[in-house]
Amino acid sequence: MQCAECGGNLEKKIIIYNQPWGEGKLYQFENVPALVCSQCGAIYLESKVSQTIDKIIQSRQKPIRYKRVPIYSLEKPLV
Ligand SMILES: [Zn+2]
């Protein structure tokens, strides 16, 4: 398997996957099996895996825990 972005090799890895959802929402999934490009870091999920993620989000399952996420902007020049 090769990366569609850069042609690099894809490695099977267990990753933490962030799934943005709708307006201002983010869901994080741990222990996600994925293919990761060893060159550019692009992440590929099997359709079965991304379907599972969609299903979990849509069924509003109770998460194992919550994380607080501080948001910063680099829009203004850094002082
Ligand atoms: Zn790549």
PDB file of the backbone (N, CA, C, O) and the ligand in Angstrom, with CONECT records:
HET     ZN  A 101       1
ATOM      1  N   MET A   1       0.845  -1.206   0.000  1.00  0.00           N
ATOM      2  CA  MET A   1       0.000   0.000   0.000  1.00  0.00           C
ATOM      3  C   MET A   1       0.878   1.253   0.000  1.00  0.00           C
ATOM      4  O   MET A   1       1.873   1.339   0.719  1.00  0.00           O
ATOM      5  N   GLN A   2       0.482   2.213  -0.822  1.00  0.00           N
ATOM      6  CA  GLN A   2       1.257   3.453  -0.897  1.00  0.00           C
ATOM      7  C   GLN A   2       0.389   4.668  -0.647  1.00  0.00           C
ATOM      8  O   GLN A   2      -0.812   4.667  -0.917  1.00  0.00           O
ATOM      9  N   CYS A   3       1.029   5.711  -0.121  1.00  0.00           N
ATOM     10  CA  CYS A   3       0.338   6.952   0.202  1.00  0.00           C
ATOM     11  C   CYS A   3      -0.144   7.647  -1.071  1.00  0.00           C
ATOM     12  O   CYS A   3       0.610   7.795  -2.033  1.00  0.00           O
ATOM     13  N   ALA A   4      -1.409   8.072  -1.064  1.00  0.00           N
ATOM     14  CA  ALA A   4      -1.963   8.766  -2.223  1.00  0.00           C
ATOM     15  C   ALA A   4      -1.410  10.183  -2.339  1.00  0.00           C
ATOM     16  O   ALA A   4      -1.450  10.788  -3.411  1.00  0.00           O
ATOM     17  N   GLU A   5      -0.892  10.709  -1.226  1.00  0.00           N
ATOM     18  CA  GLU A   5      -0.374  12.085  -1.222  1.00  0.00           C
ATOM     19  C   GLU A   5       1.050  12.155  -1.786  1.00  0.00           C
ATOM     20  O   GLU A   5       1.362  12.987  -2.638  1.00  0.00           O
ATOM     21  N   CYS A   6       1.906  11.250  -1.280  1.00  0.00           N
ATOM     22  CA  CYS A   6       3.327  11.388  -1.606  1.00  0.00           C
ATOM     23  C   CYS A   6       3.962  10.113  -2.139  1.00  0.00           C
ATOM     24  O   CYS A   6       5.130  10.129  -2.526  1.00  0.00           O
ATOM     25  N   GLY A   7       3.219   8.999  -2.169  1.00  0.00           N
ATOM     26  CA  GLY A   7       3.785   7.752  -2.667  1.00  0.00           C
ATOM     27  C   GLY A   7       4.622   7.001  -1.650  1.00  0.00           C
ATOM     28  O   GLY A   7       5.215   5.971  -1.970  1.00  0.00           O
ATOM     29  N   GLY A   8       4.676   7.510  -0.427  1.00  0.00           N
ATOM     30  CA  GLY A   8       5.442   6.841   0.635  1.00  0.00           C
ATOM     31  C   GLY A   8       4.793   5.542   1.061  1.00  0.00           C
ATOM     32  O   GLY A   8       3.669   5.234   0.665  1.00  0.00           O
ATOM     33  N   ASN A   9       5.518   4.778   1.880  1.00  0.00           N
ATOM     34  CA  ASN A   9       4.981   3.501   2.364  1.00  0.00           C
ATOM     35  C   ASN A   9       4.024   3.713   3.525  1.00  0.00           C
ATOM     36  O   ASN A   9       4.233   4.577   4.377  1.00  0.00           O
ATOM     37  N   LEU A  10       2.964   2.900   3.542  1.00  0.00           N
ATOM     38  CA  LEU A  10       1.996   2.971   4.628  1.00  0.00           C
ATOM     39  C   LEU A  10       2.284   1.883   5.649  1.00  0.00           C
ATOM     40  O   LEU A  10       2.506   0.724   5.301  1.00  0.00           O
ATOM     41  N   GLU A  11       2.277   2.281   6.918  1.00  0.00           N
ATOM     42  CA  GLU A  11       2.497   1.325   8.001  1.00  0.00           C
ATOM     43  C   GLU A  11       1.239   1.180   8.823  1.00  0.00           C
ATOM     44  O   GLU A  11       0.520   2.147   9.073  1.00  0.00           O
ATOM     45  N   LYS A  12       0.982  -0.069   9.244  1.00  0.00           N
ATOM     46  CA  LYS A  12      -0.148  -0.290  10.148  1.00  0.00           C
ATOM     47  C   LYS A  12       0.221   0.204  11.537  1.00  0.00           C
ATOM     48  O   LYS A  12       1.250  -0.180  12.092  1.00  0.00           O
ATOM     49  N   LYS A  13      -0.626   1.058  12.091  1.00  0.00           N
ATOM     50  CA  LYS A  13      -0.359   1.582  13.420  1.00  0.00           C
ATOM     51  C   LYS A  13      -1.652   1.696  14.201  1.00  0.00           C
ATOM     52  O   LYS A  13      -2.744   1.732  13.634  1.00  0.00           O
ATOM     53  N   ILE A  14      -1.503   1.751  15.518  1.00  0.00           N
ATOM     54  CA  ILE A  14      -2.634   2.049  16.384  1.00  0.00           C
ATOM     55  C   ILE A  14      -2.469   3.501  16.809  1.00  0.00           C
ATOM     56  O   ILE A  14      -1.474   3.864  17.437  1.00  0.00           O
ATOM     57  N   ILE A  15      -3.450   4.329  16.464  1.00  0.00           N
ATOM     58  CA  ILE A  15      -3.266   5.773  16.663  1.00  0.00           C
ATOM     59  C   ILE A  15      -4.414   6.378  17.484  1.00  0.00           C
ATOM     60  O   ILE A  15      -5.430   5.740  17.760  1.00  0.00           O
ATOM     61  N   ILE A  16      -4.194   7.637  17.856  1.00  0.00           N
ATOM     62  CA  ILE A  16      -5.285   8.460  18.384  1.00  0.00           C
ATOM     63  C   ILE A  16      -5.806   9.273  17.213  1.00  0.00           C
ATOM     64  O   ILE A  16      -5.042   9.963  16.539  1.00  0.00           O
ATOM     65  N   TYR A  17      -7.105   9.192  16.973  1.00  0.00           N
ATOM     66  CA  TYR A  17      -7.684   9.827  15.797  1.00  0.00           C
ATOM     67  C   TYR A  17      -8.662  10.918  16.204  1.00  0.00           C
ATOM     68  O   TYR A  17      -9.582  10.678  16.985  1.00  0.00           O
ATOM     69  N   ASN A  18      -8.458  12.118  15.670  1.00  0.00           N
ATOM     70  CA  ASN A  18      -9.360  13.238  15.955  1.00  0.00           C
ATOM     71  C   ASN A  18     -10.352  13.411  14.820  1.00  0.00           C
ATOM     72  O   ASN A  18      -9.965  13.530  13.657  1.00  0.00           O
ATOM     73  N   GLN A  19     -11.616  13.422  15.158  1.00  0.00           N
ATOM     74  CA  GLN A  19     -12.659  13.564  14.152  1.00  0.00           C
ATOM     75  C   GLN A  19     -13.443  14.846  14.392  1.00  0.00           C
ATOM     76  O   GLN A  19     -14.278  14.903  15.294  1.00  0.00           O
ATOM     77  N   PRO A  20     -13.177  15.890  13.580  1.00  0.00           N
ATOM     78  CA  PRO A  20     -14.003  17.101  13.679  1.00  0.00           C
ATOM     79  C   PRO A  20     -15.422  16.765  13.255  1.00  0.00           C
ATOM     80  O   PRO A  20     -15.632  15.920  12.384  1.00  0.00           O
ATOM     81  N   TRP A  21     -16.408  17.435  13.879  1.00  0.00           N
ATOM     82  CA  TRP A  21     -17.800  17.083  13.599  1.00  0.00           C
ATOM     83  C   TRP A  21     -18.653  18.332  13.732  1.00  0.00           C
ATOM     84  O   TRP A  21     -18.695  18.952  14.795  1.00  0.00           O
ATOM     85  N   GLY A  22     -19.327  18.699  12.666  1.00  0.00           N
ATOM     86  CA  GLY A  22     -20.237  19.850  12.715  1.00  0.00           C
ATOM     87  C   GLY A  22     -19.533  21.118  13.142  1.00  0.00           C
ATOM     88  O   GLY A  22     -18.332  21.286  12.931  1.00  0.00           O
ATOM     89  N   GLU A  23     -20.317  22.022  13.758  1.00  0.00           N
ATOM     90  CA  GLU A  23     -19.781  23.308  14.178  1.00  0.00           C
ATOM     91  C   GLU A  23     -19.053  23.200  15.513  1.00  0.00           C
ATOM     92  O   GLU A  23     -19.681  23.013  16.555  1.00  0.00           O
ATOM     93  N   GLY A  24     -17.732  23.317  15.479  1.00  0.00           N
ATOM     94  CA  GLY A  24     -16.977  23.425  16.718  1.00  0.00           C
ATOM     95  C   GLY A  24     -16.921  22.182  17.571  1.00  0.00           C
ATOM     96  O   GLY A  24     -16.638  22.270  18.766  1.00  0.00           O
ATOM     97  N   LYS A  25     -17.185  21.019  16.986  1.00  0.00           N
ATOM     98  CA  LYS A  25     -17.097  19.802  17.771  1.00  0.00           C
ATOM     99  C   LYS A  25     -15.919  18.955  17.307  1.00  0.00           C
ATOM    100  O   LYS A  25     -15.551  18.939  16.133  1.00  0.00           O
ATOM    101  N   LEU A  26     -15.347  18.254  18.276  1.00  0.00           N
ATOM    102  CA  LEU A  26     -14.248  17.360  17.968  1.00  0.00           C
ATOM    103  C   LEU A  26     -14.401  16.113  18.815  1.00  0.00           C
ATOM    104  O   LEU A  26     -14.619  16.188  20.024  1.00  0.00           O
ATOM    105  N   TYR A  27     -14.286  14.978  18.171  1.00  0.00           N
ATOM    106  CA  TYR A  27     -14.342  13.706  18.896  1.00  0.00           C
ATOM    107  C   TYR A  27     -12.981  13.035  18.784  1.00  0.00           C
ATOM    108  O   TYR A  27     -12.384  12.997  17.708  1.00  0.00           O
ATOM    109  N   GLN A  28     -12.500  12.514  19.891  1.00  0.00           N
ATOM    110  CA  GLN A  28     -11.218  11.823  19.861  1.00  0.00           C
ATOM    111  C   GLN A  28     -11.399  10.337  20.138  1.00  0.00           C
ATOM    112  O   GLN A  28     -12.115   9.940  21.057  1.00  0.00           O
ATOM    113  N   PHE A  29     -10.738   9.533  19.328  1.00  0.00           N
ATOM    114  CA  PHE A  29     -10.829   8.079  19.458  1.00  0.00           C
ATOM    115  C   PHE A  29      -9.451   7.506  19.728  1.00  0.00           C
ATOM    116  O   PHE A  29      -8.482   7.837  19.044  1.00  0.00           O
ATOM    117  N   GLU A  30      -9.374   6.644  20.730  1.00  0.00           N
ATOM    118  CA  GLU A  30      -8.115   5.985  21.053  1.00  0.00           C
ATOM    119  C   GLU A  30      -8.118   4.572  20.493  1.00  0.00           C
ATOM    120  O   GLU A  30      -9.169   4.001  20.204  1.00  0.00           O
ATOM    121  N   ASN A  31      -6.927   4.023  20.348  1.00  0.00           N
ATOM    122  CA  ASN A  31      -6.761   2.640  19.885  1.00  0.00           C
ATOM    123  C   ASN A  31      -7.392   2.403  18.524  1.00  0.00           C
ATOM    124  O   ASN A  31      -8.068   1.398  18.303  1.00  0.00           O
ATOM    125  N   VAL A  32      -7.159   3.351  17.607  1.00  0.00           N
ATOM    126  CA  VAL A  32      -7.726   3.243  16.259  1.00  0.00           C
ATOM    127  C   VAL A  32      -6.693   2.595  15.325  1.00  0.00           C
ATOM    128  O   VAL A  32      -5.590   3.116  15.163  1.00  0.00           O
ATOM    129  N   PRO A  33      -7.051   1.461  14.715  1.00  0.00           N
ATOM    130  CA  PRO A  33      -6.137   0.868  13.735  1.00  0.00           C
ATOM    131  C   PRO A  33      -6.165   1.691  12.460  1.00  0.00           C
ATOM    132  O   PRO A  33      -7.235   1.973  11.921  1.00  0.00           O
ATOM    133  N   ALA A  34      -4.980   2.081  11.973  1.00  0.00           N
ATOM    134  CA  ALA A  34      -4.921   2.951  10.798  1.00  0.00           C
ATOM    135  C   ALA A  34      -3.678   2.627   9.990  1.00  0.00           C
ATOM    136  O   ALA A  34      -2.762   1.958  10.467  1.00  0.00           O
ATOM    137  N   LEU A  35      -3.664   3.114   8.760  1.00  0.00           N
ATOM    138  CA  LEU A  35      -2.459   3.067   7.944  1.00  0.00           C
ATOM    139  C   LEU A  35      -1.883   4.477   7.942  1.00  0.00           C
ATOM    140  O   LEU A  35      -2.569   5.438   7.596  1.00  0.00           O
ATOM    141  N   VAL A  36      -0.613   4.590   8.332  1.00  0.00           N
ATOM    142  CA  VAL A  36       0.025   5.903   8.428  1.00  0.00           C
ATOM    143  C   VAL A  36       1.215   5.946   7.487  1.00  0.00           C
ATOM    144  O   VAL A  36       2.040   5.033   7.472  1.00  0.00           O
ATOM    145  N   CYS A  37       1.299   7.019   6.695  1.00  0.00           N
ATOM    146  CA  CYS A  37       2.407   7.181   5.750  1.00  0.00           C
ATOM    147  C   CYS A  37       3.685   7.459   6.526  1.00  0.00           C
ATOM    148  O   CYS A  37       3.730   8.365   7.358  1.00  0.00           O
ATOM    149  N   SER A  38       4.739   6.664   6.246  1.00  0.00           N
ATOM    150  CA  SER A  38       5.992   6.856   6.982  1.00  0.00           C
ATOM    151  C   SER A  38       6.705   8.123   6.526  1.00  0.00           C
ATOM    152  O   SER A  38       7.615   8.601   7.203  1.00  0.00           O
ATOM    153  N   GLN A  39       6.299   8.664   5.394  1.00  0.00           N
ATOM    154  CA  GLN A  39       6.967   9.841   4.857  1.00  0.00           C
ATOM    155  C   GLN A  39       6.291  11.153   5.259  1.00  0.00           C
ATOM    156  O   GLN A  39       6.941  12.047   5.801  1.00  0.00           O
ATOM    157  N   CYS A  40       4.975  11.272   4.993  1.00  0.00           N
ATOM    158  CA  CYS A  40       4.303  12.554   5.236  1.00  0.00           C
ATOM    159  C   CYS A  40       3.325  12.492   6.397  1.00  0.00           C
ATOM    160  O   CYS A  40       2.779  13.523   6.789  1.00  0.00           O
ATOM    161  N   GLY A  41       3.088  11.305   6.961  1.00  0.00           N
ATOM    162  CA  GLY A  41       2.225  11.217   8.135  1.00  0.00           C
ATOM    163  C   GLY A  41       0.744  11.183   7.825  1.00  0.00           C
ATOM    164  O   GLY A  41      -0.073  11.198   8.746  1.00  0.00           O
ATOM    165  N   ALA A  42       0.371  11.137   6.551  1.00  0.00           N
ATOM    166  CA  ALA A  42      -1.050  11.064   6.193  1.00  0.00           C
ATOM    167  C   ALA A  42      -1.668   9.811   6.815  1.00  0.00           C
ATOM    168  O   ALA A  42      -1.036   8.757   6.890  1.00  0.00           O
ATOM    169  N   ILE A  43      -2.910   9.953   7.255  1.00  0.00           N
ATOM    170  CA  ILE A  43      -3.603   8.866   7.948  1.00  0.00           C
ATOM    171  C   ILE A  43      -4.712   8.322   7.066  1.00  0.00           C
ATOM    172  O   ILE A  43      -5.508   9.081   6.512  1.00  0.00           O
ATOM    173  N   TYR A  44      -4.761   7.001   6.937  1.00  0.00           N
ATOM    174  CA  TYR A  44      -5.828   6.354   6.182  1.00  0.00           C
ATOM    175  C   TYR A  44      -6.558   5.376   7.094  1.00  0.00           C
ATOM    176  O   TYR A  44      -5.937   4.536   7.745  1.00  0.00           O
ATOM    177  N   LEU A  45      -7.882   5.496   7.133  1.00  0.00           N
ATOM    178  CA  LEU A  45      -8.687   4.555   7.912  1.00  0.00           C
ATOM    179  C   LEU A  45      -9.399   3.617   6.962  1.00  0.00           C
ATOM    180  O   LEU A  45      -9.877   4.037   5.908  1.00  0.00           O
ATOM    181  N   GLU A  46      -9.473   2.340   7.334  1.00  0.00           N
ATOM    182  CA  GLU A  46     -10.319   1.421   6.583  1.00  0.00           C
ATOM    183  C   GLU A  46     -11.748   1.909   6.693  1.00  0.00           C
ATOM    184  O   GLU A  46     -12.136   2.517   7.690  1.00  0.00           O
ATOM    185  N   SER A  47     -12.548   1.631   5.630  1.00  0.00           N
ATOM    186  CA  SER A  47     -13.922   2.142   5.650  1.00  0.00           C
ATOM    187  C   SER A  47     -14.697   1.561   6.833  1.00  0.00           C
ATOM    188  O   SER A  47     -15.577   2.213   7.394  1.00  0.00           O
ATOM    189  N   LYS A  48     -14.353   0.312   7.205  1.00  0.00           N
ATOM    190  CA  LYS A  48     -15.015  -0.301   8.348  1.00  0.00           C
ATOM    191  C   LYS A  48     -14.756   0.517   9.623  1.00  0.00           C
ATOM    192  O   LYS A  48     -15.643   0.700  10.456  1.00  0.00           O
ATOM    193  N   VAL A  49     -13.520   0.998   9.746  1.00  0.00           N
ATOM    194  CA  VAL A  49     -13.137   1.754  10.942  1.00  0.00           C
ATOM    195  C   VAL A  49     -13.820   3.126  10.953  1.00  0.00           C
ATOM    196  O   VAL A  49     -14.337   3.553  11.985  1.00  0.00           O
ATOM    197  N   SER A  50     -13.822   3.820   9.801  1.00  0.00           N
ATOM    198  CA  SER A  50     -14.447   5.137   9.799  1.00  0.00           C
ATOM    199  C   SER A  50     -15.967   5.030   9.945  1.00  0.00           C
ATOM    200  O   SER A  50     -16.605   5.937  10.481  1.00  0.00           O
ATOM    201  N   GLN A  51     -16.548   3.920   9.468  1.00  0.00           N
ATOM    202  CA  GLN A  51     -17.988   3.701   9.695  1.00  0.00           C
ATOM    203  C   GLN A  51     -18.282   3.510  11.175  1.00  0.00           C
ATOM    204  O   GLN A  51     -19.277   4.016  11.694  1.00  0.00           O
ATOM    205  N   THR A  52     -17.397   2.767  11.853  1.00  0.00           N
ATOM    206  CA  THR A  52     -17.573   2.555  13.288  1.00  0.00           C
ATOM    207  C   THR A  52     -17.512   3.892  14.025  1.00  0.00           C
ATOM    208  O   THR A  52     -18.305   4.152  14.929  1.00  0.00           O
ATOM    209  N   ILE A  53     -16.561   4.733  13.626  1.00  0.00           N
ATOM    210  CA  ILE A  53     -16.417   6.047  14.257  1.00  0.00           C
ATOM    211  C   ILE A  53     -17.682   6.876  14.042  1.00  0.00           C
ATOM    212  O   ILE A  53     -18.207   7.470  14.984  1.00  0.00           O
ATOM    213  N   ASP A  54     -18.172   6.917  12.797  1.00  0.00           N
ATOM    214  CA  ASP A  54     -19.416   7.651  12.505  1.00  0.00           C
ATOM    215  C   ASP A  54     -20.568   7.134  13.358  1.00  0.00           C
ATOM    216  O   ASP A  54     -21.359   7.909  13.896  1.00  0.00           O
ATOM    217  N   LYS A  55     -20.648   5.809  13.471  1.00  0.00           N
ATOM    218  CA  LYS A  55     -21.747   5.188  14.200  1.00  0.00           C
ATOM    219  C   LYS A  55     -21.706   5.581  15.681  1.00  0.00           C
ATOM    220  O   LYS A  55     -22.733   5.890  16.285  1.00  0.00           O
ATOM    221  N   ILE A  56     -20.504   5.562  16.245  1.00  0.00           N
ATOM    222  CA  ILE A  56     -20.354   5.920  17.659  1.00  0.00           C
ATOM    223  C   ILE A  56     -20.786   7.373  17.884  1.00  0.00           C
ATOM    224  O   ILE A  56     -21.478   7.682  18.854  1.00  0.00           O
ATOM    225  N   ILE A  57     -20.366   8.263  16.968  1.00  0.00           N
ATOM    226  CA  ILE A  57     -20.726   9.674  17.125  1.00  0.00           C
ATOM    227  C   ILE A  57     -22.236   9.854  16.987  1.00  0.00           C
ATOM    228  O   ILE A  57     -22.865  10.538  17.794  1.00  0.00           O
ATOM    229  N   GLN A  58     -22.811   9.234  15.954  1.00  0.00           N
ATOM    230  CA  GLN A  58     -24.240   9.437  15.692  1.00  0.00           C
ATOM    231  C   GLN A  58     -25.127   8.828  16.766  1.00  0.00           C
ATOM    232  O   GLN A  58     -26.228   9.318  17.018  1.00  0.00           O
ATOM    233  N   SER A  59     -24.646   7.753  17.403  1.00  0.00           N
ATOM    234  CA  SER A  59     -25.476   7.116  18.430  1.00  0.00           C
ATOM    235  C   SER A  59     -25.283   7.778  19.796  1.00  0.00           C
ATOM    236  O   SER A  59     -25.853   7.340  20.795  1.00  0.00           O
ATOM    237  N   ARG A  60     -24.468   8.845  19.824  1.00  0.00           N
ATOM    238  CA  ARG A  60     -24.230   9.612  21.053  1.00  0.00           C
ATOM    239  C   ARG A  60     -23.871   8.736  22.239  1.00  0.00           C
ATOM    240  O   ARG A  60     -24.371   8.923  23.348  1.00  0.00           O
ATOM    241  N   GLN A  61     -22.997   7.781  21.984  1.00  0.00           N
ATOM    242  CA  GLN A  61     -22.519   6.934  23.083  1.00  0.00           C
ATOM    243  C   GLN A  61     -21.801   7.774  24.125  1.00  0.00           C
ATOM    244  O   GLN A  61     -21.213   8.815  23.831  1.00  0.00           O
ATOM    245  N   LYS A  62     -21.873   7.282  25.347  1.00  0.00           N
ATOM    246  CA  LYS A  62     -21.187   7.972  26.439  1.00  0.00           C
ATOM    247  C   LYS A  62     -19.673   7.750  26.292  1.00  0.00           C
ATOM    248  O   LYS A  62     -19.212   6.611  26.215  1.00  0.00           O
ATOM    249  N   PRO A  63     -18.910   8.847  26.254  1.00  0.00           N
ATOM    250  CA  PRO A  63     -17.459   8.684  26.099  1.00  0.00           C
ATOM    251  C   PRO A  63     -16.807   8.139  27.371  1.00  0.00           C
ATOM    252  O   PRO A  63     -17.367   8.246  28.462  1.00  0.00           O
ATOM    253  N   ILE A  64     -15.609   7.550  27.216  1.00  0.00           N
ATOM    254  CA  ILE A  64     -14.927   7.023  28.402  1.00  0.00           C
ATOM    255  C   ILE A  64     -14.438   8.158  29.295  1.00  0.00           C
ATOM    256  O   ILE A  64     -14.332   7.989  30.510  1.00  0.00           O
ATOM    257  N   ARG A  65     -14.142   9.303  28.707  1.00  0.00           N
ATOM    258  CA  ARG A  65     -13.819  10.494  29.502  1.00  0.00           C
ATOM    259  C   ARG A  65     -13.825  11.706  28.584  1.00  0.00           C
ATOM    260  O   ARG A  65     -13.898  11.579  27.362  1.00  0.00           O
ATOM    261  N   TYR A  66     -13.744  12.901  29.205  1.00  0.00           N
ATOM    262  CA  TYR A  66     -13.678  14.143  28.442  1.00  0.00           C
ATOM    263  C   TYR A  66     -12.313  14.783  28.612  1.00  0.00           C
ATOM    264  O   TYR A  66     -11.643  14.592  29.627  1.00  0.00           O
ATOM    265  N   LYS A  67     -11.906  15.549  27.599  1.00  0.00           N
ATOM    266  CA  LYS A  67     -10.672  16.311  27.644  1.00  0.00           C
ATOM    267  C   LYS A  67     -11.015  17.774  27.444  1.00  0.00           C
ATOM    268  O   LYS A  67     -11.899  18.097  26.651  1.00  0.00           O
ATOM    269  N   ARG A  68     -10.343  18.649  28.135  1.00  0.00           N
ATOM    270  CA  ARG A  68     -10.522  20.067  27.858  1.00  0.00           C
ATOM    271  C   ARG A  68      -9.512  20.485  26.799  1.00  0.00           C
ATOM    272  O   ARG A  68      -8.338  20.122  26.871  1.00  0.00           O
ATOM    273  N   VAL A  69      -9.974  21.247  25.819  1.00  0.00           N
ATOM    274  CA  VAL A  69      -9.108  21.625  24.710  1.00  0.00           C
ATOM    275  C   VAL A  69      -8.989  23.141  24.619  1.00  0.00           C
ATOM    276  O   VAL A  69      -9.928  23.798  24.170  1.00  0.00           O
ATOM    277  N   PRO A  70      -7.846  23.724  25.039  1.00  0.00           N
ATOM    278  CA  PRO A  70      -7.665  25.161  24.881  1.00  0.00           C
ATOM    279  C   PRO A  70      -7.441  25.493  23.401  1.00  0.00           C
ATOM    280  O   PRO A  70      -6.748  24.763  22.692  1.00  0.00           O
ATOM    281  N   ILE A  71      -8.020  26.576  22.955  1.00  0.00           N
ATOM    282  CA  ILE A  71      -7.892  26.976  21.547  1.00  0.00           C
ATOM    283  C   ILE A  71      -7.092  28.272  21.458  1.00  0.00           C
ATOM    284  O   ILE A  71      -7.368  29.221  22.193  1.00  0.00           O
ATOM    285  N   TYR A  72      -6.119  28.321  20.580  1.00  0.00           N
ATOM    286  CA  TYR A  72      -5.338  29.527  20.343  1.00  0.00           C
ATOM    287  C   TYR A  72      -5.384  29.862  18.861  1.00  0.00           C
ATOM    288  O   TYR A  72      -5.628  29.000  18.017  1.00  0.00           O
ATOM    289  N   SER A  73      -5.143  31.136  18.563  1.00  0.00           N
ATOM    290  CA  SER A  73      -5.075  31.561  17.173  1.00  0.00           C
ATOM    291  C   SER A  73      -3.711  32.165  16.878  1.00  0.00           C
ATOM    292  O   SER A  73      -3.167  32.928  17.677  1.00  0.00           O
ATOM    293  N   LEU A  74      -3.171  31.814  15.726  1.00  0.00           N
ATOM    294  CA  LEU A  74      -1.913  32.431  15.300  1.00  0.00           C
ATOM    295  C   LEU A  74      -2.168  33.507  14.247  1.00  0.00           C
ATOM    296  O   LEU A  74      -1.261  33.898  13.513  1.00  0.00           O
ATOM    297  N   GLU A  75      -3.404  33.977  14.183  1.00  0.00           N
ATOM    298  CA  GLU A  75      -3.771  34.951  13.181  1.00  0.00           C
ATOM    299  C   GLU A  75      -3.036  36.277  13.383  1.00  0.00           C
ATOM    300  O   GLU A  75      -2.567  36.910  12.437  1.00  0.00           O
ATOM    301  N   LYS A  76      -2.955  36.680  14.692  1.00  0.00           N
ATOM    302  CA  LYS A  76      -2.236  37.918  14.991  1.00  0.00           C
ATOM    303  C   LYS A  76      -0.745  37.622  15.084  1.00  0.00           C
ATOM    304  O   LYS A  76      -0.356  36.531  15.504  1.00  0.00           O
ATOM    305  N   PRO A  77       0.097  38.584  14.696  1.00  0.00           N
ATOM    306  CA  PRO A  77       1.545  38.354  14.768  1.00  0.00           C
ATOM    307  C   PRO A  77       1.960  38.032  16.198  1.00  0.00           C
ATOM    308  O   PRO A  77       1.434  38.617  17.145  1.00  0.00           O
ATOM    309  N   LEU A  78       2.894  37.112  16.358  1.00  0.00           N
ATOM    310  CA  LEU A  78       3.354  36.744  17.694  1.00  0.00           C
ATOM    311  C   LEU A  78       4.195  37.884  18.253  1.00  0.00           C
ATOM    312  O   LEU A  78       4.979  38.516  17.546  1.00  0.00           O
ATOM    313  N   VAL A  79       4.003  38.122  19.544  1.00  0.00           N
ATOM    314  CA  VAL A  79       4.746  39.228  20.185  1.00  0.00           C
ATOM    315  C   VAL A  79       6.162  38.748  20.523  1.00  0.00           C
ATOM    316  O   VAL A  79       6.960  39.513  21.066  1.00  0.00           O
TER     317      VAL A  79
HETATM  318 ZN    ZN A 101       2.576  10.289   2.310  1.00  0.00          ZN2+
END
